[in-house]
Amino acid sequence: MTDSAKSSVDSLKEADFLFHDRDMEAAFAAYDKAHQKAREEFNRPVEVEALAQMARLTLTKGDSEQGEDWLDKARERADESDPLGWSRFLGVEGRFAWKAGNMQAARETFEQMFEYCSAKSLWGRAVDAAHMVAIVAESKEDQIKWSHAGIEMAETHDSNRWLGPLWNNLAGVYYDSKQYDSCLACYHKARDYHWQFSGETEKLFADYHVGMVYRLKGEFENAESWLRPVLAWAERLDNHSAIGQTCEDLGEIELARGNKPAGLELLLRAREEYQKAGFDISWPEIWNNINKRLKQVEE
């Protein structure tokens, strides 16, 4: 079917496929086509969905100001009587509040989205909302509660593609509180679902996280049995973030064993890979931590 023969609904489906496949540039172009086609057809719900996603993709690239322009256009057209357009708009509006650091506004928006989508039987989007509430919630108790709410809804309503991210999020809660046994169990669950439903990069990091937690538990042989293959995999993909994180863990294992030269070499490589990944600008916490750790080791 030629582009001119496609309806706005077809164009939106194609854009969503590209988005879930993480082809962000192609997805933006496809959403723009869906938006233009929807205007020609006077299909307001598709127009709102496409505009909201264009805003989200622009935000993902780090251009919040341009993203706000697209979001304003979606807001002008959004109507609560349209379940698909309204729910999509709420999901993106909440993400803008989250990225701006306004956690209370983000939480209120995502809770509104959860209630609305549950009432409209939009189960996948309700799961997305629960996932996001768990991310922006301040207390550990709320994070665990909303993570389990999302997991239960995903399992009940056959939204299995969400289970990898949901178990990841719950693992992160336990990681932050250093409950590594619970964290590891969640990362194993997440891995099971990522390997069923996610792309190669998500599978790579799913394996990495299992190895990372074994390292934190002091189970170095188990950790290496995961991390060494992950490093080779990350090198094949030229994924500087994954290479850096894996080298850092392997370096810490060598240092814990008393092998300072090998550990230092791995940490230096980790810093080099982090810089290639742009972490010195985009993720200063990681960048500062690796420099601090290298200073400690080199003293």
Secondary structure as the mmCIF struct_conf table of DSSP 4:
data_model
#
loop_
_struct_conf.conf_type_id
_struct_conf.id
_struct_conf.beg_label_comp_id
_struct_conf.beg_label_asym_id
_struct_conf.beg_label_seq_id
_struct_conf.end_label_comp_id
_struct_conf.end_label_asym_id
_struct_conf.end_label_seq_id
HELX_RH_3T_P HELX_RH_3T_P1 ASP A 3 ALA A 5
HELX_RH_AL_P HELX_RH_AL_P1 SER A 8 HIS A 20
TURN_TY1_P TURN_TY1_P1 ASP A 21 ARG A 22
HELX_RH_AL_P HELX_RH_AL_P2 MET A 24 GLU A 41
TURN_TY1_P TURN_TY1_P2 PHE A 42 PHE A 42
HELX_RH_AL_P HELX_RH_AL_P3 ARG A 44 THR A 60
TURN_TY1_P TURN_TY1_P3 LYS A 61 GLY A 62
HELX_RH_AL_P HELX_RH_AL_P4 SER A 64 ARG A 77
TURN_TY1_P TURN_TY1_P4 GLU A 80 SER A 81
HELX_RH_AL_P HELX_RH_AL_P5 PRO A 83 LYS A 99
TURN_TY1_P TURN_TY1_P5 ALA A 100 GLY A 101
HELX_RH_AL_P HELX_RH_AL_P6 MET A 103 ALA A 119
TURN_TY1_P TURN_TY1_P6 LYS A 120 SER A 121
HELX_RH_AL_P HELX_RH_AL_P7 TRP A 123 VAL A 136
BEND BEND1 GLU A 138 SER A 139
HELX_RH_AL_P HELX_RH_AL_P8 LYS A 140 THR A 156
TURN_TY1_P TURN_TY1_P7 HIS A 157 ASP A 158
HELX_RH_3T_P HELX_RH_3T_P2 ASN A 160 TRP A 162
HELX_RH_AL_P HELX_RH_AL_P9 LEU A 163 ASP A 176
TURN_TY1_P TURN_TY1_P8 SER A 177 LYS A 178
HELX_RH_AL_P HELX_RH_AL_P10 TYR A 180 PHE A 197
BEND BEND2 SER A 198 SER A 198
HELX_RH_AL_P HELX_RH_AL_P11 GLU A 200 LEU A 216
TURN_TY1_P TURN_TY1_P9 LYS A 217 GLY A 218
HELX_RH_AL_P HELX_RH_AL_P12 PHE A 220 LEU A 237
TURN_TY1_P TURN_TY1_P10 ASP A 238 ASP A 238
HELX_RH_AL_P HELX_RH_AL_P13 HIS A 240 ALA A 256
TURN_TY1_P TURN_TY1_P11 ARG A 257 GLY A 258
HELX_RH_AL_P HELX_RH_AL_P14 LYS A 260 LYS A 276
TURN_TY1_P TURN_TY1_P12 ALA A 277 GLY A 278
HELX_RH_AL_P HELX_RH_AL_P15 PHE A 279 SER A 282
HELX_RH_AL_P HELX_RH_AL_P16 PRO A 284 GLU A 298
#
